[in-house]
Amino acid sequence: MTGDCKAKSMNIGEAINETLIRAMTEDRITSGIYSSVKILQISPEMVMLCLIMDAHPSEDVSIHIQHTLIEAYCLEQDIHFLKVSNLDKIGEVLELPAGEFRNSKVDYSCVLVQHPKFQNNLDDMIGEFCDKSLLADDMFSPPVIDLPV
Protein backbone atom coordinates (compact mmCIF):
# COMPACT_ATOMS: atom_id res chain seq x y z
CA MET A 1 0.00 0.00 0.00
CA THR A 2 1.44 3.38 -0.94
CA GLY A 3 1.82 6.23 1.54
CA ASP A 4 -1.05 8.14 -0.12
CA CYS A 5 -3.46 5.20 0.06
CA LYS A 6 -2.41 4.29 3.58
CA ALA A 7 -2.91 7.87 4.84
CA LYS A 8 -6.36 8.09 3.24
CA SER A 9 -7.51 4.86 4.89
CA MET A 10 -6.34 5.89 8.40
CA ASN A 11 -8.36 7.78 10.95
CA ILE A 12 -6.81 10.75 12.71
CA GLY A 13 -5.94 8.74 15.84
CA GLU A 14 -4.00 6.19 13.80
CA ALA A 15 -2.24 8.97 11.88
CA ILE A 16 -1.19 10.62 15.16
CA ASN A 17 0.09 7.28 16.47
CA GLU A 18 2.19 6.73 13.33
CA THR A 19 3.49 10.30 13.46
CA LEU A 20 4.44 9.92 17.13
CA ILE A 21 6.30 6.68 16.44
CA ARG A 22 8.16 8.19 13.49
CA ALA A 23 8.95 11.38 15.42
CA MET A 24 10.20 9.34 18.39
CA THR A 25 12.66 7.43 16.21
CA GLU A 26 13.84 10.73 14.69
CA ASP A 27 14.20 12.42 18.10
CA ARG A 28 11.56 15.08 17.33
CA ILE A 29 9.46 14.67 20.51
CA THR A 30 9.35 16.94 23.54
CA SER A 31 7.14 15.92 26.45
CA GLY A 32 6.05 17.67 29.61
CA ILE A 33 4.62 21.10 30.29
CA TYR A 34 7.86 22.82 31.24
CA SER A 35 10.01 21.32 28.47
CA SER A 36 7.29 22.09 25.93
CA VAL A 37 6.95 25.69 27.09
CA LYS A 38 10.71 26.17 26.69
CA ILE A 39 10.59 24.94 23.09
CA LEU A 40 7.51 27.03 22.32
CA GLN A 41 9.21 30.11 23.72
CA ILE A 42 12.58 29.63 22.01
CA SER A 43 11.60 28.25 18.59
CA PRO A 44 7.85 27.91 17.94
CA GLU A 45 8.49 27.69 14.18
CA MET A 46 10.02 24.24 14.72
CA VAL A 47 6.81 22.79 16.20
CA MET A 48 4.54 20.89 13.82
CA LEU A 49 1.99 19.65 16.36
CA CYS A 50 1.13 20.08 20.02
CA LEU A 51 -0.84 17.32 21.74
CA ILE A 52 -2.47 18.21 25.03
CA MET A 53 -4.25 15.95 27.46
CA ASP A 54 -7.94 16.80 27.75
CA ALA A 55 -7.90 18.30 31.25
CA HIS A 56 -11.18 19.28 32.86
CA PRO A 57 -11.20 22.20 35.31
CA SER A 58 -12.82 19.98 37.93
CA GLU A 59 -9.83 17.61 37.94
CA ASP A 60 -6.89 20.00 38.38
CA VAL A 61 -7.39 23.72 37.88
CA SER A 62 -3.68 24.51 37.52
CA ILE A 63 -3.22 21.95 34.72
CA HIS A 64 -6.36 23.25 33.02
CA ILE A 65 -5.00 26.83 33.15
CA GLN A 66 -1.59 25.73 31.81
CA HIS A 67 -3.22 23.88 28.93
CA THR A 68 -5.51 26.81 28.13
CA LEU A 69 -2.49 29.11 27.92
CA ILE A 70 -0.61 26.66 25.70
CA GLU A 71 -3.66 26.35 23.42
CA ALA A 72 -3.91 30.13 23.11
CA TYR A 73 -0.20 30.42 22.36
CA CYS A 74 -0.40 27.70 19.71
CA LEU A 75 -3.34 29.46 18.06
CA GLU A 76 -1.43 32.74 18.08
CA GLN A 77 1.69 31.10 16.59
CA ASP A 78 -0.22 29.01 13.99
CA ILE A 79 0.86 25.73 15.58
CA HIS A 80 -1.48 22.79 15.04
CA PHE A 81 -2.76 21.34 18.28
CA LEU A 82 -5.17 18.65 19.37
CA LYS A 83 -6.44 17.24 22.62
CA VAL A 84 -6.09 13.56 23.40
CA SER A 85 -8.31 11.59 25.73
CA ASN A 86 -5.86 9.36 27.54
CA LEU A 87 -2.31 9.96 28.78
CA ASP A 88 -1.67 6.24 29.12
CA LYS A 89 -2.06 5.76 25.37
CA ILE A 90 0.50 8.47 24.57
CA GLY A 91 2.83 6.87 27.11
CA GLU A 92 2.41 3.46 25.47
CA VAL A 93 3.16 4.87 22.01
CA LEU A 94 6.23 6.74 23.23
CA GLU A 95 7.61 4.01 25.51
CA LEU A 96 11.17 2.91 24.99
CA PRO A 97 11.87 -0.56 23.57
CA ALA A 98 12.21 -3.39 26.09
CA GLY A 99 15.50 -3.38 27.91
CA GLU A 100 16.03 0.38 27.75
CA PHE A 101 15.60 2.64 30.77
CA ARG A 102 11.99 3.65 31.32
CA ASN A 103 11.09 6.66 33.41
CA SER A 104 7.63 6.21 34.88
CA LYS A 105 7.59 9.87 35.89
CA VAL A 106 7.60 11.22 32.32
CA ASP A 107 4.95 13.92 31.85
CA TYR A 108 2.90 13.25 28.72
CA SER A 109 0.22 15.88 29.49
CA CYS A 110 1.76 18.04 26.74
CA VAL A 111 3.71 16.58 23.82
CA LEU A 112 5.31 18.58 21.01
CA VAL A 113 6.21 17.07 17.66
CA GLN A 114 8.80 19.02 15.71
CA HIS A 115 8.69 19.32 11.92
CA PRO A 116 10.44 16.50 10.05
CA LYS A 117 13.17 17.17 7.52
CA PHE A 118 10.76 16.01 4.82
CA GLN A 119 6.98 16.42 5.12
CA ASN A 120 4.95 13.26 4.53
CA ASN A 121 1.31 12.35 3.88
CA LEU A 122 0.50 11.66 7.53
CA ASP A 123 1.81 15.07 8.58
CA ASP A 124 -0.28 16.66 5.84
CA MET A 125 -3.36 14.69 6.95
CA ILE A 126 -2.96 15.86 10.56
CA GLY A 127 -2.42 19.46 9.46
CA GLU A 128 -5.54 19.39 7.26
CA PHE A 129 -7.57 17.86 10.11
CA CYS A 130 -6.43 20.62 12.48
CA ASP A 131 -7.19 23.33 9.91
CA LYS A 132 -10.68 21.94 9.21
CA SER A 133 -11.39 21.68 12.95
CA LEU A 134 -10.35 25.30 13.41
CA LEU A 135 -12.53 26.53 10.55
CA ALA A 136 -15.54 24.50 11.70
CA ASP A 137 -15.80 26.21 15.09
CA ASP A 138 -16.03 29.96 15.78
CA MET A 139 -15.06 29.46 19.43
CA PHE A 140 -12.26 27.03 18.72
CA SER A 141 -12.40 24.01 20.91
CA PRO A 142 -10.26 21.27 19.41
CA PRO A 143 -11.82 17.84 19.18
CA VAL A 144 -10.67 15.26 21.71
CA ILE A 145 -8.90 12.46 19.86
CA ASP A 146 -8.94 8.84 20.99
CA LEU A 147 -5.61 7.21 20.21
CA PRO A 148 -5.74 3.52 19.33
CA VAL A 149 -3.63 1.18 21.43
C-alpha positions as CSV (number, residue, x, y, z in Angstrom):
1,M,0.0,0.0,0.0
2,T,1.4,3.4,-0.9
3,G,1.8,6.2,1.5
4,D,-1.1,8.1,-0.1
5,C,-3.5,5.2,0.1
6,K,-2.4,4.3,3.6
7,A,-2.9,7.9,4.8
8,K,-6.4,8.1,3.2
9,S,-7.5,4.9,4.9
10,M,-6.3,5.9,8.4
11,N,-8.4,7.8,11.0
12,I,-6.8,10.7,12.7
13,G,-5.9,8.7,15.8
14,E,-4.0,6.2,13.8
15,A,-2.2,9.0,11.9
16,I,-1.2,10.6,15.2
17,N,0.1,7.3,16.5
18,E,2.2,6.7,13.3
19,T,3.5,10.3,13.5
20,L,4.4,9.9,17.1
21,I,6.3,6.7,16.4
22,R,8.2,8.2,13.5
23,A,9.0,11.4,15.4
24,M,10.2,9.3,18.4
25,T,12.7,7.4,16.2
26,E,13.8,10.7,14.7
27,D,14.2,12.4,18.1
28,R,11.6,15.1,17.3
29,I,9.5,14.7,20.5
30,T,9.4,16.9,23.5
31,S,7.1,15.9,26.4
32,G,6.1,17.7,29.6
33,I,4.6,21.1,30.3
34,Y,7.9,22.8,31.2
35,S,10.0,21.3,28.5
36,S,7.3,22.1,25.9
37,V,6.9,25.7,27.1
38,K,10.7,26.2,26.7
39,I,10.6,24.9,23.1
40,L,7.5,27.0,22.3
41,Q,9.2,30.1,23.7
42,I,12.6,29.6,22.0
43,S,11.6,28.3,18.6
44,P,7.9,27.9,17.9
45,E,8.5,27.7,14.2
46,M,10.0,24.2,14.7
47,V,6.8,22.8,16.2
48,M,4.5,20.9,13.8
49,L,2.0,19.6,16.4
50,C,1.1,20.1,20.0
51,L,-0.8,17.3,21.7
52,I,-2.5,18.2,25.0
53,M,-4.3,15.9,27.5
54,D,-7.9,16.8,27.7
55,A,-7.9,18.3,31.3
56,H,-11.2,19.3,32.9
57,P,-11.2,22.2,35.3
58,S,-12.8,20.0,37.9
59,E,-9.8,17.6,37.9
60,D,-6.9,20.0,38.4
61,V,-7.4,23.7,37.9
62,S,-3.7,24.5,37.5
63,I,-3.2,22.0,34.7
64,H,-6.4,23.3,33.0
65,I,-5.0,26.8,33.1
66,Q,-1.6,25.7,31.8
67,H,-3.2,23.9,28.9
68,T,-5.5,26.8,28.1
69,L,-2.5,29.1,27.9
70,I,-0.6,26.7,25.7
71,E,-3.7,26.3,23.4
72,A,-3.9,30.1,23.1
73,Y,-0.2,30.4,22.4
74,C,-0.4,27.7,19.7
75,L,-3.3,29.5,18.1
76,E,-1.4,32.7,18.1
77,Q,1.7,31.1,16.6
78,D,-0.2,29.0,14.0
79,I,0.9,25.7,15.6
80,H,-1.5,22.8,15.0
81,F,-2.8,21.3,18.3
82,L,-5.2,18.7,19.4
83,K,-6.4,17.2,22.6
84,V,-6.1,13.6,23.4
85,S,-8.3,11.6,25.7
86,N,-5.9,9.4,27.5
87,L,-2.3,10.0,28.8
88,D,-1.7,6.2,29.1
89,K,-2.1,5.8,25.4
90,I,0.5,8.5,24.6
91,G,2.8,6.9,27.1
92,E,2.4,3.5,25.5
93,V,3.2,4.9,22.0
94,L,6.2,6.7,23.2
95,E,7.6,4.0,25.5
96,L,11.2,2.9,25.0
97,P,11.9,-0.6,23.6
98,A,12.2,-3.4,26.1
99,G,15.5,-3.4,27.9
100,E,16.0,0.4,27.8
101,F,15.6,2.6,30.8
102,R,12.0,3.7,31.3
103,N,11.1,6.7,33.4
104,S,7.6,6.2,34.9
105,K,7.6,9.9,35.9
106,V,7.6,11.2,32.3
107,D,5.0,13.9,31.8
108,Y,2.9,13.3,28.7
109,S,0.2,15.9,29.5
110,C,1.8,18.0,26.7
111,V,3.7,16.6,23.8
112,L,5.3,18.6,21.0
113,V,6.2,17.1,17.7
114,Q,8.8,19.0,15.7
115,H,8.7,19.3,11.9
116,P,10.4,16.5,10.1
117,K,13.2,17.2,7.5
118,F,10.8,16.0,4.8
119,Q,7.0,16.4,5.1
120,N,5.0,13.3,4.5
121,N,1.3,12.4,3.9
122,L,0.5,11.7,7.5
123,D,1.8,15.1,8.6
124,D,-0.3,16.7,5.8
125,M,-3.4,14.7,7.0
126,I,-3.0,15.9,10.6
127,G,-2.4,19.5,9.5
128,E,-5.5,19.4,7.3
129,F,-7.6,17.9,10.1
130,C,-6.4,20.6,12.5
131,D,-7.2,23.3,9.9
132,K,-10.7,21.9,9.2
133,S,-11.4,21.7,12.9
134,L,-10.3,25.3,13.4
135,L,-12.5,26.5,10.5
136,A,-15.5,24.5,11.7
137,D,-15.8,26.2,15.1
138,D,-16.0,30.0,15.8
139,M,-15.1,29.5,19.4
140,F,-12.3,27.0,18.7
141,S,-12.4,24.0,20.9
142,P,-10.3,21.3,19.4
143,P,-11.8,17.8,19.2
144,V,-10.7,15.3,21.7
145,I,-8.9,12.5,19.9
146,D,-8.9,8.8,21.0
147,L,-5.6,7.2,20.2
148,P,-5.7,3.5,19.3
149,V,-3.6,1.2,21.4
